[in-house]
Amino acid sequence: MTMTEIRYIVTGMSCGHCVASITEEVCEVSGVSEVSVDLPSNEVTVRGATLDDEQVRAAITEAGYSVTGVV
């Protein structure tokens, strides 16, 4: 099975709580198998077999953060 990866630039993240909030919300999106957050680069990397960009962006917004771009 091929994995898809999307890296988002996300603003507003500053601590471990931010990482946990985003990880929890995005992991609930159907098709997502892995989420990693890199605070210094403001990047959220999402991996999965089938990723729905709109749903992932909505989950990040639901967690309280803003997607400002894709790497």
Backbone as a chain_set.jsonl record, in Angstrom:
{"seq": "MTMTEIRYIVTGMSCGHCVASITEEVCEVSGVSEVSVDLPSNEVTVRGATLDDEQVRAAITEAGYSVTGVV", "coords": {"N": [[0.842, -1.177, 0.0], [0.591, 2.175, -0.873], [1.856, 5.032, 0.704], [0.761, 8.313, 1.337], [2.069, 11.588, 1.721], [1.719, 14.697, 3.281], [2.923, 17.891, 3.942], [2.312, 20.468, 6.095], [2.424, 24.001, 6.68], [2.047, 25.493, 9.71], [0.711, 27.944, 11.807], [1.02, 29.398, 15.097], [1.724, 27.418, 16.865], [3.464, 26.46, 19.813], [4.288, 24.865, 21.923], [4.413, 21.738, 23.825], [1.752, 21.102, 24.385], [0.433, 22.183, 22.197], [1.384, 20.513, 20.178], [0.269, 18.071, 21.029], [-2.49, 18.663, 20.856], [-2.905, 19.146, 18.088], [-2.011, 16.707, 17.017], [-3.859, 14.91, 18.16], [-6.361, 15.789, 17.058], [-5.904, 15.584, 14.243], [-5.281, 12.892, 13.924], [-7.749, 11.73, 14.132], [-8.896, 12.001, 11.68], [-10.174, 10.334, 8.883], [-8.23, 7.904, 7.221], [-5.751, 8.864, 7.949], [-2.637, 7.865, 9.164], [-0.357, 8.547, 10.495], [1.029, 11.267, 12.318], [3.236, 13.936, 12.567], [4.773, 16.56, 14.349], [6.719, 19.407, 13.998], [7.96, 21.756, 15.874], [10.031, 23.873, 15.701], [10.205, 24.379, 12.909], [7.622, 24.903, 12.279], [6.069, 22.948, 11.04], [3.691, 20.464, 10.139], [3.53, 17.165, 9.555], [1.725, 14.855, 7.747], [0.781, 11.535, 7.284], [-0.596, 8.884, 5.353], [-2.739, 6.361, 3.865], [-4.886, 7.236, 2.324], [-5.417, 10.501, 2.017], [-7.361, 13.267, 2.874], [-7.17, 16.42, 1.996], [-8.741, 18.69, 2.681], [-10.125, 17.795, 4.965], [-8.008, 17.316, 6.726], [-6.929, 19.893, 6.983], [-9.159, 21.12, 8.181], [-9.212, 19.77, 10.619], [-6.842, 20.674, 11.81], [-7.476, 23.367, 12.054], [-9.663, 23.111, 13.779], [-8.308, 22.343, 16.04], [-7.316, 24.72, 16.762], [-5.433, 26.172, 15.316], [-3.686, 27.662, 12.488], [-3.47, 26.875, 9.068], [-1.029, 27.848, 6.909], [0.188, 27.224, 4.598], [1.558, 24.766, 2.281], [4.25, 22.536, 2.228]], "CA": [[0.0, 0.0, 0.0], [1.358, 3.395, -0.988], [1.536, 6.072, 1.678], [0.817, 9.69, 0.876], [2.548, 12.488, 2.763], [1.511, 16.128, 3.057], [3.525, 18.712, 5.001], [1.631, 21.758, 6.225], [2.985, 25.058, 7.507], [0.986, 25.814, 10.665], [1.107, 29.009, 12.726], [0.412, 29.427, 16.419], [2.215, 26.324, 17.711], [4.599, 26.917, 20.605], [4.635, 23.997, 23.058], [3.975, 20.353, 23.771], [0.285, 21.047, 24.344], [0.072, 22.437, 20.801], [1.682, 19.267, 19.458], [-0.736, 17.072, 21.423], [-3.805, 19.064, 20.327], [-2.928, 18.918, 16.644], [-1.892, 15.265, 16.779], [-5.137, 14.274, 18.53], [-7.398, 16.146, 16.08], [-5.602, 15.086, 12.896], [-5.338, 11.424, 13.949], [-9.148, 11.316, 14.009], [-9.311, 12.11, 10.276], [-10.143, 9.055, 8.183], [-7.113, 7.716, 6.292], [-4.485, 9.313, 8.544], [-2.001, 6.822, 9.963], [0.755, 9.098, 11.28], [1.136, 12.729, 12.368], [4.393, 14.421, 13.317], [4.781, 18.012, 14.442], [8.046, 19.972, 14.232], [7.73, 23.129, 16.325], [10.955, 24.886, 15.179], [9.944, 24.706, 11.497], [6.172, 25.112, 12.132], [5.563, 21.967, 10.072], [2.927, 19.294, 10.552], [3.598, 16.164, 8.501], [0.637, 13.887, 7.869], [0.953, 10.396, 6.384], [-1.704, 7.936, 5.336], [-3.016, 5.721, 2.582], [-5.772, 8.152, 1.598], [-5.52, 11.742, 2.784], [-8.272, 14.29, 2.381], [-6.548, 17.687, 2.366], [-9.729, 19.556, 3.347], [-10.407, 17.269, 6.31], [-6.818, 17.532, 7.553], [-6.904, 21.331, 7.291], [-10.253, 21.383, 9.119], [-8.806, 19.24, 11.928], [-5.84, 21.6, 12.352], [-8.237, 24.561, 12.439], [-10.455, 22.714, 14.95], [-7.386, 22.311, 17.184], [-7.043, 26.1, 17.142], [-4.254, 26.665, 14.616], [-3.948, 28.077, 11.104], [-2.615, 26.36, 8.001], [-0.667, 28.973, 6.055], [0.74, 26.744, 3.342], [1.992, 23.371, 2.166], [5.657, 22.477, 1.823]], "C": [[0.892, 1.247, 0.0], [0.888, 4.417, 0.036], [1.681, 7.438, 1.013], [1.318, 10.536, 2.038], [2.269, 13.924, 2.35], [2.132, 16.857, 4.239], [2.892, 20.099, 4.971], [2.475, 22.732, 7.037], [1.841, 25.539, 8.4], [1.493, 26.881, 11.635], [0.376, 28.882, 14.057], [0.893, 28.33, 17.352], [3.431, 26.801, 18.501], [5.056, 25.936, 21.688], [4.125, 22.572, 22.848], [2.465, 20.198, 23.733], [-0.206, 21.272, 22.927], [0.256, 21.165, 19.973], [0.611, 18.222, 19.753], [-2.103, 17.396, 20.834], [-3.919, 18.764, 18.839], [-2.891, 17.425, 16.343], [-3.215, 14.565, 17.052], [-6.212, 14.541, 17.481], [-7.14, 15.497, 14.72], [-5.66, 13.559, 12.848], [-6.763, 10.897, 13.817], [-9.663, 11.375, 12.574], [-9.149, 10.748, 9.602], [-8.975, 9.004, 7.201], [-5.77, 8.129, 6.844], [-3.907, 8.192, 9.395], [-0.883, 7.367, 10.838], [0.753, 10.616, 11.187], [2.41, 13.063, 13.124], [4.432, 15.94, 13.222], [6.197, 18.468, 14.774], [7.867, 21.448, 14.584], [8.705, 24.149, 15.716], [10.67, 25.307, 13.739], [8.474, 25.013, 11.231], [5.556, 24.167, 11.11], [4.797, 20.842, 10.762], [2.942, 18.34, 9.367], [2.544, 15.107, 8.761], [0.868, 12.792, 6.834], [-0.26, 9.483, 6.478], [-1.911, 7.383, 3.95], [-3.887, 6.62, 1.709], [-5.96, 9.391, 2.454], [-6.46, 12.708, 2.096], [-7.755, 15.632, 2.896], [-7.511, 18.586, 3.138], [-10.008, 19.1, 4.767], [-9.223, 17.481, 7.246], [-6.725, 19.003, 7.949], [-7.972, 21.699, 8.313], [-9.884, 20.905, 10.525], [-7.776, 20.151, 12.586], [-6.525, 22.879, 12.832], [-9.049, 24.286, 13.705], [-9.583, 22.698, 16.209], [-6.993, 23.723, 17.613], [-5.863, 26.739, 16.441], [-4.592, 26.971, 13.166], [-2.945, 27.44, 10.151], [-2.319, 27.527, 7.082], [-0.046, 28.534, 4.742], [1.071, 25.268, 3.41], [3.419, 23.396, 1.657], [5.794, 21.575, 0.623]], "O": [[1.833, 1.347, 0.787], [-0.31, 4.64, 0.214], [2.604, 7.676, 0.234], [1.031, 10.243, 3.199], [2.543, 14.323, 1.219], [1.904, 16.495, 5.393], [2.934, 20.802, 3.961], [3.161, 22.33, 7.976], [0.79, 25.946, 7.905], [2.571, 26.742, 12.213], [-0.726, 28.339, 14.137], [0.509, 28.309, 18.521], [4.318, 27.457, 17.955], [6.098, 26.148, 22.309], [3.499, 22.254, 21.837], [1.951, 19.265, 23.116], [-1.16, 20.626, 22.493], [-0.605, 20.796, 19.175], [0.106, 17.566, 18.842], [-2.801, 16.499, 20.361], [-4.912, 18.194, 18.386], [-3.653, 16.936, 15.508], [-3.647, 13.721, 16.267], [-6.904, 13.615, 17.059], [-8.05, 14.928, 14.117], [-6.052, 12.993, 11.827], [-6.966, 9.745, 13.433], [-10.742, 10.86, 12.28], [-8.113, 10.095, 9.736], [-8.754, 9.947, 6.442], [-4.738, 7.781, 6.27], [-4.597, 7.633, 10.247], [-0.496, 6.729, 11.817], [0.509, 11.184, 10.123], [2.643, 12.531, 14.21], [4.164, 16.526, 12.173], [6.806, 17.971, 15.722], [7.651, 22.283, 13.706], [8.26, 25.199, 15.253], [10.872, 26.468, 13.385], [8.102, 25.343, 10.105], [4.627, 24.542, 10.394], [5.195, 20.343, 11.814], [2.428, 18.665, 8.297], [2.473, 14.534, 9.849], [1.119, 13.073, 5.662], [-0.866, 9.33, 7.539], [-1.334, 7.871, 2.977], [-3.654, 6.747, 0.507], [-6.597, 9.33, 3.505], [-6.368, 12.937, 0.89], [-7.884, 15.945, 4.08], [-7.128, 19.179, 4.147], [-10.115, 19.924, 5.676], [-9.407, 17.79, 8.423], [-6.473, 19.323, 9.11], [-7.721, 22.501, 9.213], [-10.209, 21.568, 11.511], [-7.833, 20.375, 13.795], [-6.191, 23.408, 13.892], [-9.115, 25.13, 14.599], [-10.055, 23.002, 17.305], [-6.414, 23.917, 18.682], [-5.338, 27.747, 16.914], [-5.653, 26.588, 12.673], [-1.737, 27.46, 10.389], [-3.237, 28.136, 6.531], [0.22, 29.36, 3.868], [0.896, 24.611, 4.436], [3.759, 24.175, 0.767], [6.9, 21.383, 0.118]]}, "num_chains": 1, "name": "protein.A"}
